[in-house]
Amino acid sequence: MTDQIEMAELHGQPVIKLQTPDGAVALISLFGAQVLSWTPAGGQDRLYLSPKAVFDGHTAIRGGVPVCFPQFGELGPLPKHGFARKQLWTVANTRPGKDFTLVTLRLQDNEDTRGDWPHAFAAEMSIAIGGGRLDIEFEVENTGDTPFSFTAALHTYLKVKEVEATRIAGLHGLEYRDCIDANTQKLEMGGELVIEEEVDRIYHGMPPALLVHEDHQTLGIHAENLPDVVIWNPWEHKCLDLADMPADGFRHMLCVEAAAVRQPVELPAGESWWGRQSLVAM
């Protein structure tokens, strides 16, 4: 480890702290390979971490960027969002640079994962920061001798000052599944999406870039090889049902998640797949 990459603890759990010479900082939990915090150079933290998040090494951490794998949500027989976010990952590689810092975390199938999903795999999360960028690449390799399929998402919780004053540009014309309205398929007709009530949508055909606007700042979201984007906010009543969220937490977060959901990834034996999400502070 270098002074740009160091081990630390957060609420008793092991985390890696990344920092760059220009002042960008990120905290990544080894539990779940989960980015918990990202502060661009000269800016403020752009990720929401619930003040009531549980750090017990067993419970999924509410906030940051959880990894959903090998199942997104409840779209399959596995526990919600799969098991990757509840596994302890190991450090596979670290690389400090002149204007970036990178860490790669690794997870392989084990007795616990095979109890839920009987497949041999190796997964890696590569997380890099630098300047105003956060780049996350998720890679899955089929290390077994039979094919398997999966769905996945980088379940990104954005920190916003006031969700009702937040606008998302780039979704116009996309078909989406409205998970609140009996999973009906709809077409996005608005120029910008404004969050004024509970939202749980899976948009198909991730555009080259989404822009999340607030009065004082903009965040660009780019994805590669992740063809869907999930927009989620639980709003007031469902937020009250979440024990690890404050009652007003929904006002200060918005999930915009690069995902592969509509069409599961089919991975033959010996092959690998990757998907990437980049956040750019503007």
C-alpha positions as CSV (number, residue, x, y, z in Angstrom):
1,M,0.0,0.0,0.0
2,T,1.1,3.6,-0.6
3,D,0.1,6.9,0.8
4,Q,-2.5,7.0,-2.0
5,I,-4.0,3.6,-1.1
6,E,-4.3,2.6,2.6
7,M,-6.3,0.2,4.7
8,A,-8.6,1.7,7.3
9,E,-11.8,0.9,9.3
10,L,-15.3,2.3,9.2
11,H,-17.6,1.4,12.0
12,G,-15.4,-1.6,12.7
13,Q,-15.3,-2.9,9.1
14,P,-12.3,-3.0,6.8
15,V,-12.2,-0.4,4.1
16,I,-9.7,0.9,1.5
17,K,-9.1,4.6,1.3
18,L,-8.1,5.8,-2.2
19,Q,-6.8,9.3,-2.7
20,T,-5.1,11.1,-5.6
21,P,-2.5,13.9,-5.6
22,D,-5.2,16.4,-6.7
23,G,-7.4,15.6,-3.7
24,A,-10.0,13.1,-4.9
25,V,-10.9,10.6,-2.2
26,A,-13.0,7.3,-2.1
27,L,-13.8,4.7,0.5
28,I,-14.4,1.1,-0.5
29,S,-15.7,-1.6,1.8
30,L,-14.1,-5.0,1.4
31,F,-17.5,-6.3,2.5
32,G,-19.4,-6.3,-0.8
33,A,-16.6,-4.5,-2.8
34,Q,-18.8,-1.5,-2.2
35,V,-17.8,2.1,-2.9
36,L,-19.2,4.0,0.2
37,S,-18.0,7.5,-0.5
38,W,-16.5,9.4,-3.4
39,T,-15.4,13.0,-3.2
40,P,-14.1,14.5,-6.5
41,A,-11.1,16.8,-6.3
42,G,-12.2,20.1,-4.9
43,G,-15.8,19.0,-4.4
44,Q,-18.1,17.3,-1.9
45,D,-19.2,13.7,-1.5
46,R,-21.4,12.7,-4.4
47,L,-22.6,9.3,-3.0
48,Y,-25.4,8.9,-0.4
49,L,-24.6,6.6,2.6
50,S,-27.4,6.2,5.0
51,P,-26.6,7.4,8.5
52,K,-28.4,4.3,9.8
53,A,-26.6,1.8,7.5
54,V,-25.6,-1.4,9.3
55,F,-22.0,-2.4,9.5
56,D,-22.0,-5.9,11.0
57,G,-20.3,-7.9,8.2
58,H,-23.6,-9.7,7.4
59,T,-26.2,-7.1,6.4
60,A,-26.1,-5.3,3.1
61,I,-24.8,-1.7,3.5
62,R,-27.4,0.9,2.6
63,G,-25.8,3.4,0.3
64,G,-22.8,4.0,-1.9
65,V,-22.6,1.6,-4.8
66,P,-23.7,-2.0,-3.9
67,V,-23.0,-4.7,-6.5
68,C,-26.1,-6.7,-7.5
69,F,-25.0,-10.1,-8.7
70,P,-25.9,-12.7,-9.9
71,Q,-29.5,-11.5,-9.7
72,F,-31.0,-8.0,-9.8
73,G,-33.8,-7.3,-7.4
74,E,-36.3,-10.2,-7.0
75,L,-36.2,-11.1,-10.7
76,G,-35.3,-14.7,-10.1
77,P,-35.2,-17.4,-7.4
78,L,-32.2,-16.0,-5.4
79,P,-32.4,-13.6,-2.4
80,K,-33.0,-10.0,-3.5
81,H,-30.0,-8.5,-5.4
82,G,-28.0,-11.8,-5.1
83,F,-25.1,-12.5,-2.8
84,A,-22.1,-10.4,-4.0
85,R,-22.9,-7.4,-1.8
86,K,-22.9,-9.7,1.3
87,Q,-19.5,-11.4,0.6
88,L,-16.1,-10.4,1.8
89,W,-13.9,-9.6,-1.2
90,T,-10.1,-9.7,-1.3
91,V,-7.6,-7.1,-2.7
92,A,-6.3,-8.4,-6.0
93,N,-4.3,-5.4,-7.3
94,T,-3.6,-1.7,-6.4
95,R,-2.1,0.9,-8.7
96,P,-1.3,4.5,-7.8
97,G,-0.7,6.9,-10.6
98,K,0.2,10.5,-11.3
99,D,-3.5,11.5,-11.7
100,F,-5.4,8.4,-10.7
101,T,-5.6,5.7,-8.1
102,L,-7.0,2.2,-8.7
103,V,-7.9,-0.9,-6.7
104,T,-9.2,-4.2,-7.9
105,L,-11.2,-6.5,-5.5
106,R,-11.9,-10.2,-6.3
107,L,-14.5,-12.7,-5.3
108,Q,-14.6,-16.4,-6.2
109,D,-17.3,-19.0,-5.7
110,N,-17.2,-20.6,-2.2
111,E,-19.4,-22.9,-0.1
112,D,-21.7,-20.0,0.8
113,T,-22.3,-18.8,-2.8
114,R,-22.7,-22.3,-4.2
115,G,-25.5,-22.9,-1.6
116,D,-27.5,-20.2,-3.5
117,W,-26.1,-20.5,-7.0
118,P,-24.3,-23.7,-8.0
119,H,-21.8,-22.2,-10.4
120,A,-18.0,-21.7,-10.5
121,F,-17.1,-18.0,-11.2
122,A,-14.6,-15.3,-10.4
123,A,-15.7,-11.7,-10.2
124,E,-13.6,-8.5,-10.0
125,M,-14.5,-4.9,-9.2
126,S,-11.9,-2.4,-10.4
127,I,-12.5,1.1,-8.9
128,A,-10.5,4.1,-10.1
129,I,-10.7,7.8,-9.1
130,G,-9.0,10.8,-10.5
131,G,-9.9,14.5,-10.9
132,G,-13.7,14.6,-11.2
133,R,-14.2,10.9,-12.2
134,L,-15.2,7.7,-10.6
135,D,-14.8,4.6,-12.8
136,I,-16.2,1.2,-11.8
137,E,-15.7,-1.9,-13.9
138,F,-17.3,-5.1,-13.0
139,E,-16.0,-8.3,-14.6
140,V,-17.3,-11.9,-14.3
141,E,-15.5,-15.0,-15.5
142,N,-17.2,-18.4,-15.9
143,T,-14.5,-20.7,-14.4
144,G,-16.7,-23.8,-14.5
145,D,-17.4,-26.3,-17.3
146,T,-21.1,-25.4,-18.0
147,P,-22.7,-22.1,-19.1
148,F,-24.6,-19.8,-16.7
149,S,-26.7,-16.7,-17.0
150,F,-27.1,-13.7,-14.6
151,T,-28.4,-10.2,-14.2
152,A,-26.4,-7.4,-12.5
153,A,-26.4,-3.8,-11.5
154,L,-24.2,-1.2,-10.0
155,H,-26.8,0.1,-7.5
156,T,-25.6,3.7,-7.3
157,Y,-27.0,5.9,-4.5
158,L,-26.4,9.5,-5.5
159,K,-26.4,12.2,-2.8
160,V,-28.7,15.1,-3.6
161,K,-29.5,18.2,-1.7
162,E,-33.2,17.9,-2.4
163,V,-34.6,15.1,-4.7
164,E,-37.6,17.1,-5.8
165,A,-35.2,19.7,-7.3
166,T,-33.2,17.1,-9.2
167,R,-33.7,16.5,-12.9
168,I,-32.5,13.6,-15.1
169,A,-31.8,14.3,-18.7
170,G,-31.3,11.7,-21.4
171,L,-34.2,9.3,-20.9
172,H,-36.6,10.7,-23.4
173,G,-37.9,8.2,-25.9
174,L,-36.8,5.1,-23.9
175,E,-39.1,2.2,-23.1
176,Y,-39.2,1.3,-19.4
177,R,-40.7,-1.2,-17.0
178,D,-42.7,0.5,-14.3
179,C,-42.2,-1.8,-11.3
180,I,-44.8,0.1,-9.3
181,D,-47.5,-0.2,-11.9
182,A,-47.6,-4.0,-12.2
183,N,-44.4,-4.1,-14.3
184,T,-46.1,-2.6,-17.3
185,Q,-44.0,-1.4,-20.2
186,K,-44.2,2.4,-20.9
187,L,-42.5,5.0,-23.0
188,E,-40.7,8.0,-21.5
189,M,-42.2,11.1,-23.1
190,G,-40.8,13.8,-20.9
191,G,-37.7,15.8,-21.7
192,E,-36.4,15.5,-18.2
193,L,-37.4,13.2,-15.4
194,V,-38.4,15.0,-12.2
195,I,-38.8,13.0,-9.0
196,E,-42.0,14.0,-7.2
197,E,-43.2,10.6,-5.9
198,E,-42.1,7.0,-5.5
199,V,-40.2,5.9,-8.6
200,D,-39.0,2.4,-9.5
201,R,-38.3,2.0,-13.2
202,I,-36.0,0.0,-15.4
203,Y,-35.2,1.9,-18.6
204,H,-34.0,-0.2,-21.6
205,G,-31.3,1.1,-23.9
206,M,-28.9,3.1,-21.7
207,P,-28.0,6.3,-23.7
208,P,-24.3,7.3,-24.1
209,A,-24.7,9.7,-21.2
210,L,-27.3,10.7,-18.6
211,L,-27.1,14.1,-16.8
212,V,-28.3,14.5,-13.3
213,H,-28.9,18.2,-12.7
214,E,-29.2,20.0,-9.5
215,D,-29.3,23.8,-9.1
216,H,-25.7,24.0,-8.0
217,Q,-24.1,21.0,-9.9
218,T,-24.4,18.4,-12.6
219,L,-23.3,14.8,-12.7
220,G,-22.6,12.8,-15.9
221,I,-23.3,9.1,-15.9
222,H,-21.8,6.9,-18.6
223,A,-22.1,3.2,-19.0
224,E,-20.5,0.5,-21.3
225,N,-21.9,-3.0,-21.8
226,L,-24.7,-2.3,-19.3
227,P,-27.7,-1.7,-21.5
228,D,-30.3,-0.8,-18.8
229,V,-30.6,2.0,-16.2
230,V,-32.7,1.7,-13.0
231,I,-34.1,4.8,-11.4
232,W,-35.3,4.4,-7.8
233,N,-36.5,6.5,-4.9
234,P,-38.7,4.9,-2.2
235,W,-40.4,8.1,-1.3
236,E,-42.0,8.8,2.1
237,H,-44.0,5.8,3.0
238,K,-41.7,3.1,1.7
239,C,-38.7,4.9,3.3
240,L,-40.4,4.5,6.7
241,D,-40.4,0.7,6.1
242,L,-36.6,0.7,5.7
243,A,-35.0,0.2,9.1
244,D,-31.6,1.3,7.9
245,M,-32.9,4.7,6.4
246,P,-33.9,7.8,8.3
247,A,-37.5,8.9,7.8
248,D,-36.4,11.8,5.5
249,G,-33.6,9.9,3.8
250,F,-35.5,9.7,0.5
251,R,-35.2,13.4,0.1
252,H,-31.4,13.3,-0.1
253,M,-30.8,10.2,-2.3
254,L,-31.6,9.1,-5.8
255,C,-30.5,5.8,-7.3
256,V,-29.4,5.8,-10.9
257,E,-28.0,2.3,-11.6
258,A,-26.3,1.0,-14.7
259,A,-27.6,-2.5,-15.2
260,A,-28.0,-5.6,-17.3
261,V,-31.6,-6.7,-16.4
262,R,-33.9,-7.0,-19.3
263,Q,-31.7,-9.5,-21.1
264,P,-29.7,-11.8,-18.8
265,V,-26.0,-12.2,-19.6
266,E,-25.3,-15.6,-21.0
267,L,-21.8,-16.7,-20.2
268,P,-20.3,-19.9,-21.7
269,A,-17.7,-21.9,-19.8
270,G,-14.3,-20.3,-19.9
271,E,-15.6,-16.9,-21.1
272,S,-15.8,-13.6,-19.3
273,W,-18.0,-10.5,-19.4
274,W,-17.5,-6.9,-18.2
275,G,-19.6,-3.8,-17.6
276,R,-18.5,-0.3,-16.7
277,Q,-20.0,2.8,-15.2
278,S,-18.4,6.2,-14.9
279,L,-19.5,9.2,-12.9
280,V,-18.2,12.6,-13.9
281,A,-18.6,15.6,-11.7
282,M,-19.3,18.8,-13.6
